[in-house]
């Protein structure tokens, strides 16, 4: 059989059939793979899907992470990050390419994880989330303490035991997962939930929060390095103590918290003072106060006694004053007598000056002065009357200028009814009504005619005009 016949017998496929066959072949060959590479060209779509490339020195593999998977990823794809992606190989018929459908992303080794944490730390520090001045002061003795940790671990038992031993307080536990893909979201919800409690409600609002977890690897503590957890702590208004891991472990929540405790037990010790120590301190302060008060009173008493000894007696204080009073009393009566004698002599001298001639002269002078004042008063009164007359004349001229009588002089008349009401419009005049017409030189009486009479008058005038026109 020739080559032409052989080609003629080959089955014919459509493009879609070939693409579907290739898709099945690739997916059957690579149903589950782990691919290591460097992330590049990351694109977050508004739909929630994430597209990026995995590359090494020789090749590039397209990768896609669907929305539901992207929401629960512990490690988000970032430019330049070396990761290990787990998923399956498939094809995309729309552009004839193969791609990796990602189900999980892990950091490729501890070095990549530390690089990611360092990059995140620098970013948050640049925004001021770790600034010391932003940290809140812890309350001295909180009434209610909110604890965010696992309800089944040893951490909550250690915290409760330490609080009971030091100073028993009301504790609210918000149970969360402390590791895994859901841990960060639950911790964020707990922190924001405690901060959302209103004071005075059915559930008491905590005065202090403790976020605690036992020790573990850096991968186990990644939930407390999540950016959303750091921002939730920074945005909260309740002071917070972080107690995550052991003393050598440092997470980003430790940097943003108001106080870092090396262990959960140490966090409980930071939260409340020791009750017995407070009692002892109170008693010591009471004893010191009493000793100080007594010592101060003794000192004041001694000072008062010393001051009293150097003060003079009452008899000595008033003796000199009493002596001056006695001397003044003895001088008073002679002084009064001398004063009376001097005034008597002055009165006698004044009486001697009142002779008849002098009295007559004084009366004449008084009459002349009185006559002069009378003349001045009359002149002043006349001058005042003339001034007032001028003012009244000026006001009268102004009044005449605005008076209606000046209008009557120009040929107008003022119309009033019998009761004196002014008629300003013709439609208010009643036929046969008696009207008083005020002219410039007097008042005349008239009777108002109706519209018919006015028409008759106009017609009679018109006839007369026409009759006159005949001649």
C-alpha positions in Angstrom: 0.0 0.0 0.0 1.3 3.4 -0.9 2.1 6.2 1.5 -0.8 8.2 0.1 -3.3 5.4 0.8 -1.9 5.0 4.3 -2.4 8.8 5.0 -5.9 8.6 3.6 -6.8 5.8 6.1 -5.6 7.9 9.2 -8.4 9.1 11.5 -9.1 12.8 11.5 -9.2 14.7 14.8 -10.5 18.1 15.7 -8.4 20.6 17.7 -10.6 20.1 20.8 -10.2 16.3 20.6 -6.5 16.6 20.4 -6.4 19.0 23.3 -8.6 16.8 25.4 -6.5 13.7 24.6 -3.3 15.6 25.6 -5.0 16.8 28.8 -5.9 13.2 29.9 -2.4 12.0 29.0 -0.7 14.7 31.0 -3.0 14.4 34.1 -2.7 10.6 34.1 1.1 10.8 33.9 1.5 13.5 36.6 -1.5 13.2 39.1 0.6 14.3 42.1 3.9 16.2 42.0 6.1 18.4 44.1 7.9 21.1 42.2 10.7 23.3 43.6 11.5 26.6 42.0 11.6 30.4 42.3 8.4 32.4 42.1 8.0 35.1 39.5 5.3 37.1 37.7 2.8 36.8 40.5 -0.7 38.0 39.6 -3.6 38.2 42.1 -6.9 38.3 40.2 -10.0 40.1 41.5 -11.7 36.7 41.3 -9.4 35.4 44.0 -7.3 33.1 41.7 -3.5 33.5 41.8 -1.3 33.0 38.7 2.5 32.8 38.8 5.5 31.1 37.3 8.0 28.6 38.8 11.4 28.8 37.3 14.9 27.5 37.6 18.1 28.0 35.5 16.7 26.1 32.5 12.9 26.2 32.4 9.7 28.0 33.4 6.5 26.2 34.6 3.2 28.1 34.7 1.3 27.7 37.9 -2.3 28.6 39.0 -3.9 28.5 42.5 -7.7 28.6 42.6 -9.5 30.9 44.9 -10.6 28.4 47.6 -7.1 27.0 47.8 -5.4 30.5 47.8 -7.5 31.5 50.9 -6.0 28.7 53.1 -2.4 28.8 51.9 0.0 29.3 54.8 2.7 30.7 52.5 1.5 33.2 49.8 3.5 33.3 46.6 5.8 36.3 46.5 8.3 37.5 43.8 11.7 35.9 44.2 10.6 33.4 46.9 11.9 29.9 46.6 9.1 27.4 47.3 8.0 23.8 46.9 4.6 23.6 45.3 2.4 20.5 45.6 -0.3 19.8 43.0 -1.0 18.2 39.6 0.1 18.9 36.1 -2.7 19.8 33.6 -3.1 21.7 30.3 -4.8 24.8 29.2 -6.3 24.3 25.8 -6.9 28.0 25.3 -3.2 28.7 24.8 -1.8 25.2 24.2 0.3 25.2 27.4 0.8 22.9 30.4 0.6 24.2 33.9 0.8 23.2 37.6 -2.5 23.3 39.5 -1.2 24.2 43.0 -2.8 22.7 46.2 -0.1 23.7 48.7 2.9 25.9 48.9 5.8 25.4 51.3 9.0 27.3 51.7 12.1 25.6 50.3 14.2 25.2 53.4 14.7 27.2 56.6 16.8 29.9 54.8 13.8 30.9 52.6 11.5 30.9 55.7 13.9 33.2 57.6 14.3 35.5 54.5 10.5 35.8 54.3 10.2 36.6 58.0 13.0 39.2 57.8 11.3 40.8 54.8 8.0 40.9 56.6 9.6 42.3 59.8 11.2 45.2 57.8 7.9 46.0 56.1 6.0 46.1 59.4 8.7 48.0 61.2 8.7 50.7 58.4 5.0 51.2 59.1 5.7 51.9 62.8 3.9 48.8 64.2 6.9 48.0 66.4 7.6 51.5 67.7 8.1 51.6 71.5 6.0 54.8 71.9 3.0 52.9 70.5 3.1 50.3 73.3 0.4 50.5 76.1 1.1 50.4 79.8 -0.1 47.2 81.5 -2.7 47.6 84.3 -1.3 47.1 87.8 -4.1 44.8 88.9 -6.5 43.8 86.1 -10.0 42.7 87.1 -10.5 40.5 84.0 -7.8 38.8 82.0 -8.5 37.4 78.5 -6.4 34.4 77.5 -6.0 33.3 73.9 -4.6 29.8 73.6 -5.4 26.2 73.1 -8.0 24.9 75.6 -6.5 21.4 75.8 -2.7 22.2 76.2 -0.6 22.6 79.3 -0.4 26.4 78.7 -3.8 27.3 80.1 -3.2 25.1 83.1 0.1 26.8 83.8 -1.4 30.2 83.5 -4.4 29.4 85.8 -2.1 27.8 88.4 0.2 30.8 88.5 -2.7 33.3 88.7 -4.2 31.4 91.6 -0.9 31.3 93.4 -0.2 35.0 93.0 -3.5 36.9 92.8 -6.7 35.1 91.7 -8.5 37.0 88.9 -11.5 36.5 86.6 -10.2 34.7 83.4 -11.9 34.5 80.1 -10.5 31.8 77.7 -10.9 32.2 73.9 -10.0 28.8 72.5 -7.9 28.8 69.3 -5.7 26.6 67.3 -2.1 27.4 67.9 -0.6 25.9 64.8 -1.9 24.9 61.3 -3.5 26.6 58.4 -6.4 27.9 60.5 -4.5 29.1 63.5 -3.7 32.7 62.3 -7.3 33.4 61.4 -8.6 32.1 64.8 -6.0 34.2 66.7 -7.0 37.3 64.8 -10.7 36.7 65.5 -10.0 36.2 69.2 -8.0 39.4 69.5 -10.6 41.5 67.7 -13.4 39.7 69.5 -12.0 40.6 73.0 -11.5 44.2 71.8 -15.1 44.4 70.5 -16.6 43.6 73.9 -18.4 46.7 75.3 -17.8 47.7 78.9 -20.7 47.0 81.2 -22.2 44.3 79.0 -23.2 40.7 79.9 -19.7 39.5 79.2 -17.0 41.6 81.1 -14.4 43.3 79.0 -10.9 42.2 79.7 -8.4 44.7 81.1 -5.5 42.6 79.8 -4.9 40.0 77.1 -2.4 37.1 77.1 -1.6 35.2 73.8 0.2 32.1 74.7 1.6 28.9 73.1 4.2 26.3 74.1 7.5 25.8 72.3 7.9 24.4 68.8 9.7 24.7 65.6 9.7 27.8 63.5 7.2 26.2 61.2 4.9 25.5 64.1 5.1 29.1 65.3 4.4 30.6 61.8 0.8 31.5 62.8 2.2 34.1 65.2 4.4 35.5 62.4 1.4 36.1 60.2 0.9 39.7 59.1 -2.8 39.7 60.0 -2.1 38.7 63.6 0.5 41.5 63.9 -2.0 44.1 62.6 -4.8 42.8 64.9 -2.5 43.3 68.0 -1.5 46.8 66.8 -5.1 47.9 66.2 -6.4 46.6 69.5 -7.0 48.9 72.5 -6.5 46.3 75.3 -2.9 45.9 76.5 -1.5 42.5 75.4 1.3 40.2 76.6 2.7 37.7 74.2 4.0 34.4 75.5 4.8 32.3 72.4 7.3 29.5 72.4 10.4 29.3 74.7 12.6 32.1 75.8 14.9 31.8 72.7 11.9 31.8 70.3 11.1 35.2 68.8 8.0 35.8 66.7 6.6 39.0 65.1 3.8 39.1 67.7 6.5 39.5 70.4 7.7 42.7 68.6 4.2 44.3 68.4 2.9 43.3 71.8 3.0 45.6 74.7 5.0 43.1 76.8 6.8 39.9 75.8 7.0 37.1 78.3 9.6 34.3 77.8 7.0 31.6 78.9 3.3 31.5 79.6 4.0 31.2 83.3 6.1 34.4 83.1 3.1 36.0 81.4 0.9 35.2 84.3 3.5 36.7 86.7 3.7 39.9 84.6 -0.1 40.1 84.6 -0.7 40.3 88.4 1.3 41.0 91.5 1.7 38.6 94.4 -1.2 38.9 96.8 0.9 38.1 99.9 3.6 40.6 98.8 0.9 43.3 98.3 -0.4 42.7 101.9 3.1 42.8 103.3 3.9 46.0 101.3 0.7 47.5 102.5 1.4 46.7 106.1 4.9 48.0 105.8 3.6 51.3 104.3 1.0 51.5 107.1 3.8 51.1 109.7 6.0 53.6 108.0 3.1 56.0 107.8 2.3 55.7 111.5 5.9 56.1 112.4 6.3 59.1 110.2 3.1 60.6 111.5 4.1 60.1 115.2 7.5 61.5 114.5 6.1 64.5 112.7 3.7 65.2 115.5 6.4 64.9 118.2 8.5 67.3 116.2 5.6 69.7 115.9 4.9 69.4 119.6 8.5 70.2 120.5 8.6 73.1 118.1 5.4 74.5 119.7 6.8 74.1 123.2 10.0 75.9 122.2 8.0 78.7 120.5 5.7 79.0 123.6 8.7 79.5 125.9 10.1 82.4 124.0 6.8 84.2 123.6 6.1 87.0 126.1 3.2 86.7 128.6 -0.1 88.3 128.0 0.4 90.8 130.8 3.6 91.9 129.2 2.0 92.2 125.7 -0.8 94.5 126.9 1.1 96.4 129.7 2.5 99.1 127.5 -0.8 99.6 125.7 -2.7 99.9 128.9 -0.2 102.5 130.1 -0.6 104.6 126.9 -4.4 104.3 127.4 -4.1 105.6 131.0 -2.0 108.6 129.9 -4.4 109.4 127.1 -7.4 109.3 129.5 -5.7 111.7 131.8 -5.0 114.2 128.9 -8.5 113.9 127.5 -10.5 116.1 130.0 -8.1 119.1 129.9 -8.0 118.9 126.2 -11.8 119.0 125.9 -12.0 122.0 128.2 -9.4 123.9 126.2 -11.2 123.1 122.9 -14.5 124.4 124.4 -12.8 127.6 125.5 -11.2 128.2 122.1 -14.5 127.8 120.3 -16.2 130.1 122.8 -13.7 132.9 122.1 -14.1 132.4 118.4 -17.9 132.7 118.7 -17.6 135.9 120.8 -15.3 137.5 118.2 -17.8 136.6 115.4 -20.7 138.0 117.4 -18.8 141.3 117.9 -18.4 141.7 114.2 -22.2 141.6 113.6 -22.9 145.4 114.2 -26.0 147.1 112.6 -24.1 149.0 110.0 -22.2 146.0 108.8 -25.5 144.1 108.6 -27.1 146.8 106.5 -24.2 146.8 104.1 -24.3 143.0 103.8 -28.0 143.1 103.0 -27.6 145.8 100.3 -24.8 143.8 98.7 -27.1 140.8 98.7 -29.9 142.7 97.1 -27.6 144.0 94.3 -26.3 140.5 93.7 -29.8 139.1 93.6 -30.9 141.8 91.1 -27.9 141.1 88.8 -28.7 137.4 88.9 -32.3 138.1 88.1 -31.4 140.2 85.0 -29.0 137.4 83.8 -31.8 134.9 84.2 -34.3 136.9 82.2 -31.7 137.4 79.4 -30.9 133.8 79.3 -34.6 132.8 79.3 -35.3 135.2 76.3 -32.2 133.8 74.4 -33.4 130.2 75.0 -37.0 131.1 73.9 -35.6 132.7 70.6 -33.5 129.5 70.0 -36.5 127.3 70.6 -38.7 129.5 68.3 -36.2 129.1 65.5 -36.2 125.3 65.9 -40.0 125.2 66.0 -40.2 127.3 62.8 -37.8 125.0 61.0 -39.9 122.0 62.1 -43.1 123.7 61.0 -41.6 124.3 57.5 -40.6 120.6 57.3 -44.1 119.6 58.4 -45.7 121.9 55.8 -43.5 120.4 53.1 -44.7 116.8 53.9 -48.3 117.9 54.7 -51.2 116.9 52.4 -52.3 120.5 52.3 -49.4 121.3 50.0 -50.8 118.7 47.7 -54.3 120.3 47.9 -52.7 123.6 46.7 -51.8 121.8 43.5 -55.5 121.1 42.7 -56.1 117.8 44.5 -59.0 117.1 47.0 -59.2 114.9 50.0 -62.3 112.7 50.0 -63.9 111.5 53.3 -67.1 109.8 54.2 -69.6 111.0 56.8 -67.7 109.1 59.6 -64.4 110.7 58.5 -63.0 107.7 56.8 -60.7 108.5 53.9 -61.9 107.1 50.5 -58.9 106.3 48.4 -60.6 104.2 45.7 -63.7 104.6 43.7 -64.9 101.0 44.1 -65.4 101.6 47.9 -67.7 104.6 47.3 -71.4 103.6 47.6 -73.9 105.3 45.3 -75.8 108.1 47.1 -73.2 108.3 49.8 -72.5 111.8 51.2 -68.9 112.8 50.8 -66.9 115.6 52.3 -64.4 117.1 49.8 -61.5 119.0 51.4 -59.9 121.6 49.1 -57.1 124.0 49.7 -59.5 126.8 50.9 -62.3 124.8 52.5 -64.6 121.8 52.6 -67.6 121.1 50.3 -70.2 118.3 50.5 -71.1 116.1 47.5 -73.3 113.0 46.8 -71.7 110.1 45.0 -73.5 109.1 41.8 -73.8 105.5 40.6 -72.3 104.0 37.3 -75.6 104.5 35.5 -75.7 108.2 36.2 -72.1 108.5 35.0 -73.0 106.8 31.8 -76.0 109.1 31.3 -73.8 112.0 31.9 -71.3 110.8 29.3 -74.0 110.1 26.8 -75.7 113.5 27.4 -72.3 115.2 26.9 -71.8 113.2 23.7 -75.2 114.2 22.3 -74.5 117.7 23.2 -71.2 117.5 21.3 -72.9 116.0 18.3 -75.7 118.6 18.4 -73.2 121.3 18.5 -71.4 119.8 15.6 -74.6 120.1 13.5 -74.4 123.8 13.7 
